[in-house]
Amino acid sequence: MLAPELNRAVESRFLRLSAGRYPAVKVTPGFEVLVRQSADGPLRDIGALSRGTRDQLYLALRFAVLDLVTEGFEPSPCLL
């Protein structure tokens, strides 16, 4: 199952991008993205995040998917 690996990869990247502000990210089987804003807080829909923070999260998600798809292969170029 890909979901746990994807969640770990997105969470790791977004944690760095957000300077630790969002300690948990979860992508549900229906591809809903949820974030936790504090260590003991609930998972919330990303609609409450600012547009810039959502953009950072989507960037982390894209790179996480790219990492999982190319795992074991030569790194793929990424055009931004």
mmCIF file as gemmi writes it, N, C-alpha and C atoms, coordinates in Angstrom:
data_model
loop_
_atom_site.group_PDB
_atom_site.id
_atom_site.type_symbol
_atom_site.label_atom_id
_atom_site.label_alt_id
_atom_site.label_comp_id
_atom_site.label_asym_id
_atom_site.label_entity_id
_atom_site.label_seq_id
_atom_site.pdbx_PDB_ins_code
_atom_site.Cartn_x
_atom_site.Cartn_y
_atom_site.Cartn_z
_atom_site.occupancy
_atom_site.B_iso_or_equiv
_atom_site.pdbx_formal_charge
_atom_site.auth_seq_id
_atom_site.auth_asym_id
_atom_site.pdbx_PDB_model_num
ATOM 1 N N . MET Axp A 1 ? 0.84 -1.182 0 1 0 ? 1 A 1
ATOM 2 C CA . MET Axp A 1 ? 0 0 0 1 0 ? 1 A 1
ATOM 3 C C . MET Axp A 1 ? 0.884 1.245 0 1 0 ? 1 A 1
ATOM 4 N N . LEU Axp A 2 ? 0.576 2.188 -0.82 1 0 ? 2 A 1
ATOM 5 C CA . LEU Axp A 2 ? 1.393 3.385 -1.019 1 0 ? 2 A 1
ATOM 6 C C . LEU Axp A 2 ? 1.101 4.482 -0.006 1 0 ? 2 A 1
ATOM 7 N N . ALA Axp A 3 ? -0.081 4.504 0.573 1 0 ? 3 A 1
ATOM 8 C CA . ALA Axp A 3 ? -0.508 5.611 1.439 1 0 ? 3 A 1
ATOM 9 C C . ALA Axp A 3 ? 0.436 5.887 2.61 1 0 ? 3 A 1
ATOM 10 N N . PRO Axp A 4 ? 0.86 4.897 3.391 1 0 ? 4 A 1
ATOM 11 C CA . PRO Axp A 4 ? 1.761 5.217 4.511 1 0 ? 4 A 1
ATOM 12 C C . PRO Axp A 4 ? 3.08 5.832 4.041 1 0 ? 4 A 1
ATOM 13 N N . GLU Axp A 5 ? 3.62 5.338 2.953 1 0 ? 5 A 1
ATOM 14 C CA . GLU Axp A 5 ? 4.872 5.886 2.427 1 0 ? 5 A 1
ATOM 15 C C . GLU Axp A 5 ? 4.671 7.31 1.936 1 0 ? 5 A 1
ATOM 16 N N . LEU Axp A 6 ? 3.56 7.557 1.257 1 0 ? 6 A 1
ATOM 17 C CA . LEU Axp A 6 ? 3.267 8.9 0.769 1 0 ? 6 A 1
ATOM 18 C C . LEU Axp A 6 ? 3.08 9.861 1.938 1 0 ? 6 A 1
ATOM 19 N N . ASN Axp A 7 ? 2.353 9.444 2.953 1 0 ? 7 A 1
ATOM 20 C CA . ASN Axp A 7 ? 2.147 10.296 4.131 1 0 ? 7 A 1
ATOM 21 C C . ASN Axp A 7 ? 3.475 10.659 4.792 1 0 ? 7 A 1
ATOM 22 N N . ARG Axp A 8 ? 4.359 9.678 4.949 1 0 ? 8 A 1
ATOM 23 C CA . ARG Axp A 8 ? 5.666 9.948 5.567 1 0 ? 8 A 1
ATOM 24 C C . ARG Axp A 8 ? 6.493 10.911 4.723 1 0 ? 8 A 1
ATOM 25 N N . ALA Axp A 9 ? 6.48 10.709 3.416 1 0 ? 9 A 1
ATOM 26 C CA . ALA Axp A 9 ? 7.274 11.55 2.529 1 0 ? 9 A 1
ATOM 27 C C . ALA Axp A 9 ? 6.759 12.988 2.502 1 0 ? 9 A 1
ATOM 28 N N . VAL Axp A 10 ? 5.446 13.156 2.422 1 0 ? 10 A 1
ATOM 29 C CA . VAL Axp A 10 ? 4.859 14.506 2.411 1 0 ? 10 A 1
ATOM 30 C C . VAL Axp A 10 ? 5.1 15.182 3.749 1 0 ? 10 A 1
ATOM 31 N N . GLU Axp A 11 ? 4.87 14.463 4.817 1 0 ? 11 A 1
ATOM 32 C CA . GLU Axp A 11 ? 5.041 15.007 6.156 1 0 ? 11 A 1
ATOM 33 C C . GLU Axp A 11 ? 6.472 15.487 6.378 1 0 ? 11 A 1
ATOM 34 N N . SER Axp A 12 ? 7.43 14.69 5.973 1 0 ? 12 A 1
ATOM 35 C CA . SER Axp A 12 ? 8.836 15.045 6.145 1 0 ? 12 A 1
ATOM 36 C C . SER Axp A 12 ? 9.192 16.318 5.384 1 0 ? 12 A 1
ATOM 37 N N . ARG Axp A 13 ? 8.775 16.393 4.142 1 0 ? 13 A 1
ATOM 38 C CA . ARG Axp A 13 ? 9.076 17.586 3.327 1 0 ? 13 A 1
ATOM 39 C C . ARG Axp A 13 ? 8.352 18.824 3.845 1 0 ? 13 A 1
ATOM 40 N N . PHE Axp A 14 ? 7.08 18.677 4.19 1 0 ? 14 A 1
ATOM 41 C CA . PHE Axp A 14 ? 6.306 19.832 4.633 1 0 ? 14 A 1
ATOM 42 C C . PHE Axp A 14 ? 6.776 20.317 5.997 1 0 ? 14 A 1
ATOM 43 N N . LEU Axp A 15 ? 7.235 19.412 6.829 1 0 ? 15 A 1
ATOM 44 C CA . LEU Axp A 15 ? 7.77 19.8 8.133 1 0 ? 15 A 1
ATOM 45 C C . LEU Axp A 15 ? 8.957 20.745 7.954 1 0 ? 15 A 1
ATOM 46 N N . ARG Axp A 16 ? 9.809 20.422 6.981 1 0 ? 16 A 1
ATOM 47 C CA . ARG Axp A 16 ? 10.961 21.3 6.703 1 0 ? 16 A 1
ATOM 48 C C . ARG Axp A 16 ? 10.524 22.616 6.073 1 0 ? 16 A 1
ATOM 49 N N . LEU Axp A 17 ? 9.603 22.552 5.12 1 0 ? 17 A 1
ATOM 50 C CA . LEU Axp A 17 ? 9.141 23.776 4.45 1 0 ? 17 A 1
ATOM 51 C C . LEU Axp A 17 ? 8.422 24.72 5.404 1 0 ? 17 A 1
ATOM 52 N N . SER Axp A 18 ? 7.702 24.179 6.36 1 0 ? 18 A 1
ATOM 53 C CA . SER Axp A 18 ? 6.938 25.01 7.285 1 0 ? 18 A 1
ATOM 54 C C . SER Axp A 18 ? 7.701 25.305 8.574 1 0 ? 18 A 1
ATOM 55 N N . ALA Axp A 19 ? 8.98 24.986 8.61 1 0 ? 19 A 1
ATOM 56 C CA . ALA Axp A 19 ? 9.832 25.205 9.787 1 0 ? 19 A 1
ATOM 57 C C . ALA Axp A 19 ? 9.234 24.556 11.05 1 0 ? 19 A 1
ATOM 58 N N . GLY Axp A 20 ? 8.647 23.374 10.872 1 0 ? 20 A 1
ATOM 59 C CA . GLY Axp A 20 ? 8.135 22.618 12.002 1 0 ? 20 A 1
ATOM 60 C C . GLY Axp A 20 ? 6.766 23.032 12.506 1 0 ? 20 A 1
ATOM 61 N N . ARG Axp A 21 ? 6.114 23.955 11.845 1 0 ? 21 A 1
ATOM 62 C CA . ARG Axp A 21 ? 4.823 24.462 12.323 1 0 ? 21 A 1
ATOM 63 C C . ARG Axp A 21 ? 3.701 23.433 12.207 1 0 ? 21 A 1
ATOM 64 N N . TYR Axp A 22 ? 3.785 22.542 11.245 1 0 ? 22 A 1
ATOM 65 C CA . TYR Axp A 22 ? 2.75 21.531 11.019 1 0 ? 22 A 1
ATOM 66 C C . TYR Axp A 22 ? 3.387 20.151 11.158 1 0 ? 22 A 1
ATOM 67 N N . PRO Axp A 23 ? 3.276 19.527 12.333 1 0 ? 23 A 1
ATOM 68 C CA . PRO Axp A 23 ? 3.988 18.276 12.588 1 0 ? 23 A 1
ATOM 69 C C . PRO Axp A 23 ? 3.397 17.037 11.921 1 0 ? 23 A 1
ATOM 70 N N . ALA Axp A 24 ? 2.187 17.131 11.384 1 0 ? 24 A 1
ATOM 71 C CA . ALA Axp A 24 ? 1.591 15.941 10.772 1 0 ? 24 A 1
ATOM 72 C C . ALA Axp A 24 ? 0.781 16.315 9.539 1 0 ? 24 A 1
ATOM 73 N N . VAL Axp A 25 ? 0.907 15.477 8.514 1 0 ? 25 A 1
ATOM 74 C CA . VAL Axp A 25 ? 0.127 15.609 7.283 1 0 ? 25 A 1
ATOM 75 C C . VAL Axp A 25 ? -0.397 14.222 6.95 1 0 ? 25 A 1
ATOM 76 N N . LYS Axp A 26 ? -1.649 14.162 6.526 1 0 ? 26 A 1
ATOM 77 C CA . LYS Axp A 26 ? -2.225 12.875 6.139 1 0 ? 26 A 1
ATOM 78 C C . LYS Axp A 26 ? -2.964 13.041 4.822 1 0 ? 26 A 1
ATOM 79 N N . VAL Axp A 27 ? -2.664 12.15 3.883 1 0 ? 27 A 1
ATOM 80 C CA . VAL Axp A 27 ? -3.403 12.08 2.631 1 0 ? 27 A 1
ATOM 81 C C . VAL Axp A 27 ? -4.31 10.859 2.761 1 0 ? 27 A 1
ATOM 82 N N . THR Axp A 28 ? -5.618 11.087 2.72 1 0 ? 28 A 1
ATOM 83 C CA . THR Axp A 28 ? -6.586 10.001 2.895 1 0 ? 28 A 1
ATOM 84 C C . THR Axp A 28 ? -6.699 9.182 1.616 1 0 ? 28 A 1
ATOM 85 N N . PRO Axp A 29 ? -7.307 7.993 1.681 1 0 ? 29 A 1
ATOM 86 C CA . PRO Axp A 29 ? -7.512 7.192 0.461 1 0 ? 29 A 1
ATOM 87 C C . PRO Axp A 29 ? -8.309 7.931 -0.61 1 0 ? 29 A 1
ATOM 88 N N . GLY Axp A 30 ? -9.142 8.89 -0.202 1 0 ? 30 A 1
ATOM 89 C CA . GLY Axp A 30 ? -9.895 9.699 -1.157 1 0 ? 30 A 1
ATOM 90 C C . GLY Axp A 30 ? -9.126 10.939 -1.609 1 0 ? 30 A 1
ATOM 91 N N . PHE Axp A 31 ? -7.84 11.012 -1.268 1 0 ? 31 A 1
ATOM 92 C CA . PHE Axp A 31 ? -6.928 12.106 -1.618 1 0 ? 31 A 1
ATOM 93 C C . PHE Axp A 31 ? -7.297 13.433 -0.968 1 0 ? 31 A 1
ATOM 94 N N . GLU Axp A 32 ? -7.967 13.374 0.177 1 0 ? 32 A 1
ATOM 95 C CA . GLU Axp A 32 ? -8.184 14.575 0.979 1 0 ? 32 A 1
ATOM 96 C C . GLU Axp A 32 ? -6.906 14.787 1.783 1 0 ? 32 A 1
ATOM 97 N N . VAL Axp A 33 ? -6.432 16.022 1.847 1 0 ? 33 A 1
ATOM 98 C CA . VAL Axp A 33 ? -5.199 16.317 2.57 1 0 ? 33 A 1
ATOM 99 C C . VAL Axp A 33 ? -5.565 17.01 3.879 1 0 ? 33 A 1
ATOM 100 N N . LEU Axp A 34 ? -5.051 16.466 4.984 1 0 ? 34 A 1
ATOM 101 C CA . LEU Axp A 34 ? -5.31 16.998 6.316 1 0 ? 34 A 1
ATOM 102 C C . LEU Axp A 34 ? -3.987 17.35 6.976 1 0 ? 34 A 1
ATOM 103 N N . VAL Axp A 35 ? -3.994 18.378 7.826 1 0 ? 35 A 1
ATOM 104 C CA . VAL Axp A 35 ? -2.777 18.775 8.54 1 0 ? 35 A 1
ATOM 105 C C . VAL Axp A 35 ? -3.075 18.916 10.027 1 0 ? 35 A 1
ATOM 106 N N . ARG Axp A 36 ? -2.041 18.751 10.824 1 0 ? 36 A 1
ATOM 107 C CA . ARG Axp A 36 ? -2.13 18.964 12.27 1 0 ? 36 A 1
ATOM 108 C C . ARG Axp A 36 ? -1.25 20.17 12.585 1 0 ? 36 A 1
ATOM 109 N N . GLN Axp A 37 ? -1.837 21.179 13.247 1 0 ? 37 A 1
ATOM 110 C CA . GLN Axp A 37 ? -1.098 22.41 13.498 1 0 ? 37 A 1
ATOM 111 C C . GLN Axp A 37 ? -0.351 22.418 14.821 1 0 ? 37 A 1
ATOM 112 N N . SER Axp A 38 ? -0.585 21.444 15.668 1 0 ? 38 A 1
ATOM 113 C CA . SER Axp A 38 ? 0.172 21.327 16.906 1 0 ? 38 A 1
ATOM 114 C C . SER Axp A 38 ? 0.347 19.847 17.212 1 0 ? 38 A 1
ATOM 115 N N . ALA Axp A 39 ? 1.272 19.549 18.083 1 0 ? 39 A 1
ATOM 116 C CA . ALA Axp A 39 ? 1.598 18.147 18.358 1 0 ? 39 A 1
ATOM 117 C C . ALA Axp A 39 ? 0.396 17.345 18.848 1 0 ? 39 A 1
ATOM 118 N N . ASP Axp A 40 ? -0.5 17.972 19.594 1 0 ? 40 A 1
ATOM 119 C CA . ASP Axp A 40 ? -1.643 17.238 20.137 1 0 ? 40 A 1
ATOM 120 C C . ASP Axp A 40 ? -2.987 17.706 19.565 1 0 ? 40 A 1
ATOM 121 N N . GLY Axp A 41 ? -2.952 18.532 18.537 1 0 ? 41 A 1
ATOM 122 C CA . GLY Axp A 41 ? -4.182 19.039 17.933 1 0 ? 41 A 1
ATOM 123 C C . GLY Axp A 41 ? -4.809 18.052 16.964 1 0 ? 41 A 1
ATOM 124 N N . PRO Axp A 42 ? -6.039 18.345 16.553 1 0 ? 42 A 1
ATOM 125 C CA . PRO Axp A 42 ? -6.725 17.459 15.608 1 0 ? 42 A 1
ATOM 126 C C . PRO Axp A 42 ? -6.223 17.671 14.176 1 0 ? 42 A 1
ATOM 127 N N . LEU Axp A 43 ? -6.441 16.674 13.344 1 0 ? 43 A 1
ATOM 128 C CA . LEU Axp A 43 ? -6.167 16.834 11.914 1 0 ? 43 A 1
ATOM 129 C C . LEU Axp A 43 ? -7.281 17.703 11.336 1 0 ? 43 A 1
ATOM 130 N N . ARG Axp A 44 ? -6.894 18.686 10.516 1 0 ? 44 A 1
ATOM 131 C CA . ARG Axp A 44 ? -7.868 19.606 9.938 1 0 ? 44 A 1
ATOM 132 C C . ARG Axp A 44 ? -7.712 19.693 8.438 1 0 ? 44 A 1
ATOM 133 N N . ASP Axp A 45 ? -8.793 20.066 7.792 1 0 ? 45 A 1
ATOM 134 C CA . ASP Axp A 45 ? -8.784 20.287 6.351 1 0 ? 45 A 1
ATOM 135 C C . ASP Axp A 45 ? -7.856 21.462 6.028 1 0 ? 45 A 1
ATOM 136 N N . ILE Axp A 46 ? -7.198 21.397 4.888 1 0 ? 46 A 1
ATOM 137 C CA . ILE Axp A 46 ? -6.245 22.448 4.536 1 0 ? 46 A 1
ATOM 138 C C . ILE Axp A 46 ? -6.909 23.75 4.098 1 0 ? 46 A 1
ATOM 139 N N . GLY Axp A 47 ? -8.23 23.764 4.007 1 0 ? 47 A 1
ATOM 140 C CA . GLY Axp A 47 ? -8.943 24.98 3.644 1 0 ? 47 A 1
ATOM 141 C C . GLY Axp A 47 ? -8.713 26.122 4.613 1 0 ? 47 A 1
ATOM 142 N N . ALA Axp A 48 ? -8.34 25.806 5.843 1 0 ? 48 A 1
ATOM 143 C CA . ALA Axp A 48 ? -8.091 26.834 6.857 1 0 ? 48 A 1
ATOM 144 C C . ALA Axp A 48 ? -6.696 27.447 6.738 1 0 ? 48 A 1
ATOM 145 N N . LEU Axp A 49 ? -5.836 26.857 5.909 1 0 ? 49 A 1
ATOM 146 C CA . LEU Axp A 49 ? -4.476 27.361 5.738 1 0 ? 49 A 1
ATOM 147 C C . LEU Axp A 49 ? -4.459 28.531 4.761 1 0 ? 49 A 1
ATOM 148 N N . SER Axp A 50 ? -3.439 29.356 4.874 1 0 ? 50 A 1
ATOM 149 C CA . SER Axp A 50 ? -3.28 30.445 3.918 1 0 ? 50 A 1
ATOM 150 C C . SER Axp A 50 ? -2.931 29.867 2.547 1 0 ? 50 A 1
ATOM 151 N N . ARG Axp A 51 ? -3.111 30.663 1.53 1 0 ? 51 A 1
ATOM 152 C CA . ARG Axp A 51 ? -2.821 30.184 0.176 1 0 ? 51 A 1
ATOM 153 C C . ARG Axp A 51 ? -1.343 29.829 0.031 1 0 ? 51 A 1
ATOM 154 N N . GLY Axp A 52 ? -0.474 30.621 0.599 1 0 ? 52 A 1
ATOM 155 C CA . GLY Axp A 52 ? 0.959 30.342 0.525 1 0 ? 52 A 1
ATOM 156 C C . GLY Axp A 52 ? 1.326 29.033 1.197 1 0 ? 52 A 1
ATOM 157 N N . THR Axp A 53 ? 0.723 28.77 2.348 1 0 ? 53 A 1
ATOM 158 C CA . THR Axp A 53 ? 0.991 27.519 3.065 1 0 ? 53 A 1
ATOM 159 C C . THR Axp A 53 ? 0.456 26.338 2.273 1 0 ? 53 A 1
ATOM 160 N N . ARG Axp A 54 ? -0.729 26.494 1.674 1 0 ? 54 A 1
ATOM 161 C CA . ARG Axp A 54 ? -1.262 25.419 0.827 1 0 ? 54 A 1
ATOM 162 C C . ARG Axp A 54 ? -0.343 25.164 -0.361 1 0 ? 54 A 1
ATOM 163 N N . ASP Axp A 55 ? 0.189 26.227 -0.962 1 0 ? 55 A 1
ATOM 164 C CA . ASP Axp A 55 ? 1.125 26.059 -2.076 1 0 ? 55 A 1
ATOM 165 C C . ASP Axp A 55 ? 2.359 25.28 -1.64 1 0 ? 55 A 1
ATOM 166 N N . GLN Axp A 56 ? 2.875 25.576 -0.454 1 0 ? 56 A 1
ATOM 167 C CA . GLN Axp A 56 ? 4.024 24.84 0.068 1 0 ? 56 A 1
ATOM 168 C C . GLN Axp A 56 ? 3.673 23.362 0.259 1 0 ? 56 A 1
ATOM 169 N N . LEU Axp A 57 ? 2.484 23.119 0.772 1 0 ? 57 A 1
ATOM 170 C CA . LEU Axp A 57 ? 2.041 21.739 0.99 1 0 ? 57 A 1
ATOM 171 C C . LEU Axp A 57 ? 1.909 20.991 -0.332 1 0 ? 57 A 1
ATOM 172 N N . TYR Axp A 58 ? 1.331 21.636 -1.332 1 0 ? 58 A 1
ATOM 173 C CA . TYR Axp A 58 ? 1.192 20.988 -2.645 1 0 ? 58 A 1
ATOM 174 C C . TYR Axp A 58 ? 2.555 20.726 -3.279 1 0 ? 58 A 1
ATOM 175 N N . LEU Axp A 59 ? 3.51 21.638 -3.079 1 0 ? 59 A 1
ATOM 176 C CA . LEU Axp A 59 ? 4.869 21.415 -3.586 1 0 ? 59 A 1
ATOM 177 C C . LEU Axp A 59 ? 5.485 20.195 -2.905 1 0 ? 59 A 1
ATOM 178 N N . ALA Axp A 60 ? 5.321 20.107 -1.583 1 0 ? 60 A 1
ATOM 179 C CA . ALA Axp A 60 ? 5.829 18.946 -0.843 1 0 ? 60 A 1
ATOM 180 C C . ALA Axp A 60 ? 5.168 17.661 -1.339 1 0 ? 60 A 1
ATOM 181 N N . LEU Axp A 61 ? 3.88 17.717 -1.621 1 0 ? 61 A 1
ATOM 182 C CA . LEU Axp A 61 ? 3.156 16.553 -2.122 1 0 ? 61 A 1
ATOM 183 C C . LEU Axp A 61 ? 3.669 16.134 -3.491 1 0 ? 61 A 1
ATOM 184 N N . ARG Axp A 62 ? 3.896 17.082 -4.373 1 0 ? 62 A 1
ATOM 185 C CA . ARG Axp A 62 ? 4.407 16.752 -5.72 1 0 ? 62 A 1
ATOM 186 C C . ARG Axp A 62 ? 5.778 16.09 -5.647 1 0 ? 62 A 1
ATOM 187 N N . PHE Axp A 63 ? 6.662 16.645 -4.824 1 0 ? 63 A 1
ATOM 188 C CA . PHE Axp A 63 ? 7.994 16.063 -4.707 1 0 ? 63 A 1
ATOM 189 C C . PHE Axp A 63 ? 7.951 14.699 -4.022 1 0 ? 63 A 1
ATOM 190 N N . ALA Axp A 64 ? 7.056 14.522 -3.076 1 0 ? 64 A 1
ATOM 191 C CA . ALA Axp A 64 ? 6.922 13.221 -2.417 1 0 ? 64 A 1
ATOM 192 C C . ALA Axp A 64 ? 6.466 12.158 -3.416 1 0 ? 64 A 1
ATOM 193 N N . VAL Axp A 65 ? 5.503 12.497 -4.247 1 0 ? 65 A 1
ATOM 194 C CA . VAL Axp A 65 ? 5.041 11.555 -5.277 1 0 ? 65 A 1
ATOM 195 C C . VAL Axp A 65 ? 6.172 11.256 -6.251 1 0 ? 65 A 1
ATOM 196 N N . LEU Axp A 66 ? 6.897 12.285 -6.669 1 0 ? 66 A 1
ATOM 197 C CA . LEU Axp A 66 ? 8.021 12.095 -7.588 1 0 ? 66 A 1
ATOM 198 C C . LEU Axp A 66 ? 9.069 11.171 -6.968 1 0 ? 66 A 1
ATOM 199 N N . ASP Axp A 67 ? 9.379 11.367 -5.696 1 0 ? 67 A 1
ATOM 200 C CA . ASP Axp A 67 ? 10.343 10.498 -5.01 1 0 ? 67 A 1
ATOM 201 C C . ASP Axp A 67 ? 9.872 9.05 -4.983 1 0 ? 67 A 1
ATOM 202 N N . LEU Axp A 68 ? 8.596 8.838 -4.687 1 0 ? 68 A 1
ATOM 203 C CA . LEU Axp A 68 ? 8.071 7.47 -4.604 1 0 ? 68 A 1
ATOM 204 C C . LEU Axp A 68 ? 8.022 6.795 -5.965 1 0 ? 68 A 1
ATOM 205 N N . VAL Axp A 69 ? 7.689 7.54 -6.994 1 0 ? 69 A 1
ATOM 206 C CA . VAL Axp A 69 ? 7.588 6.976 -8.338 1 0 ? 69 A 1
ATOM 207 C C . VAL Axp A 69 ? 8.964 6.611 -8.89 1 0 ? 69 A 1
ATOM 208 N N . THR Axp A 70 ? 9.968 7.394 -8.556 1 0 ? 70 A 1
ATOM 209 C CA . THR Axp A 70 ? 11.304 7.176 -9.11 1 0 ? 70 A 1
ATOM 210 C C . THR Axp A 70 ? 12.237 6.442 -8.15 1 0 ? 70 A 1
ATOM 211 N N . GLU Axp A 71 ? 11.688 5.909 -7.06 1 0 ? 71 A 1
ATOM 212 C CA . GLU Axp A 71 ? 12.518 5.229 -6.069 1 0 ? 71 A 1
ATOM 213 C C . GLU Axp A 71 ? 13.326 4.097 -6.732 1 0 ? 71 A 1
ATOM 214 N N . GLY Axp A 72 ? 14.624 4.104 -6.471 1 0 ? 72 A 1
ATOM 215 C CA . GLY Axp A 72 ? 15.487 3.082 -7.03 1 0 ? 72 A 1
ATOM 216 C C . GLY Axp A 72 ? 16.006 3.392 -8.416 1 0 ? 72 A 1
ATOM 217 N N . PHE Axp A 73 ? 15.507 4.458 -9.027 1 0 ? 73 A 1
ATOM 218 C CA . PHE Axp A 73 ? 15.961 4.861 -10.341 1 0 ? 73 A 1
ATOM 219 C C . PHE Axp A 73 ? 16.78 6.133 -10.24 1 0 ? 73 A 1
ATOM 220 N N . GLU Axp A 74 ? 17.401 6.482 -11.326 1 0 ? 74 A 1
ATOM 221 C CA . GLU Axp A 74 ? 18.147 7.742 -11.362 1 0 ? 74 A 1
ATOM 222 C C . GLU Axp A 74 ? 17.186 8.901 -11.109 1 0 ? 74 A 1
ATOM 223 N N . PRO Axp A 75 ? 17.602 9.907 -10.357 1 0 ? 75 A 1
ATOM 224 C CA . PRO Axp A 75 ? 16.718 11.044 -10.064 1 0 ? 75 A 1
ATOM 225 C C . PRO Axp A 75 ? 16.181 11.688 -11.353 1 0 ? 75 A 1
ATOM 226 N N . SER Axp A 76 ? 14.918 12.028 -11.319 1 0 ? 76 A 1
ATOM 227 C CA . SER Axp A 76 ? 14.275 12.655 -12.468 1 0 ? 76 A 1
ATOM 228 C C . SER Axp A 76 ? 14.445 14.174 -12.392 1 0 ? 76 A 1
ATOM 229 N N . PRO Axp A 77 ? 14.532 14.801 -13.547 1 0 ? 77 A 1
ATOM 230 C CA . PRO Axp A 77 ? 14.566 16.269 -13.524 1 0 ? 77 A 1
ATOM 231 C C . PRO Axp A 77 ? 13.194 16.802 -13.151 1 0 ? 77 A 1
ATOM 232 N N . CYS Axp A 78 ? 13.162 17.92 -12.517 1 0 ? 78 A 1
ATOM 233 C CA . CYS Axp A 78 ? 11.897 18.55 -12.154 1 0 ? 78 A 1
ATOM 234 C C . CYS Axp A 78 ? 11.938 19.99 -12.636 1 0 ? 78 A 1
ATOM 235 N N . LEU Axp A 79 ? 11.05 20.316 -13.54 1 0 ? 79 A 1
ATOM 236 C CA . LEU Axp A 79 ? 10.986 21.673 -14.065 1 0 ? 79 A 1
ATOM 237 C C . LEU Axp A 79 ? 9.951 22.465 -13.284 1 0 ? 79 A 1
ATOM 238 N N . LEU Axp A 80 ? 10.349 23.608 -12.804 1 0 ? 80 A 1
ATOM 239 C CA . LEU Axp A 80 ? 9.432 24.455 -12.056 1 0 ? 80 A 1
ATOM 240 C C . LEU Axp A 80 ? 9.101 25.686 -12.853 1 0 ? 80 A 1
